[in-house]
């Protein structure tokens, strides 16, 4: 994942790791959703989306995220599902 090499805002694309945990508790924080994405190189990374969980998220074939690395996690501010 190229994103780990920079602190700038970047776009990454990958697929949802359906075998990993997804965390969304809107009653605690409606703008915090975490999940795991695997990119085309096989790298898997935890993603924190600073937004609500999109409807039909689990059905997406590809996810494009905009954000930056914070430690070992990718913090996304925007997401596009395909």
HELIX and SHEET records of a PDB file:
HELIX    1   1 UNK A    2  UNK A    5  5                                   4    
HELIX    2   2 UNK A   57  UNK A   59  5                                   3    
SHEET    1   A 6 UNK A  23  UNK A  24  0                                        
SHEET    2   A 6 UNK A  33  UNK A  38 -1                                        
SHEET    3   A 6 UNK A  10  UNK A  16 -1                                        
SHEET    4   A 6 UNK A  63  UNK A  70 -1                                        
SHEET    5   A 6 UNK A  73  UNK A  81 -1                                        
SHEET    6   A 6 UNK A  44  UNK A  49  1                                        
END                                                                             
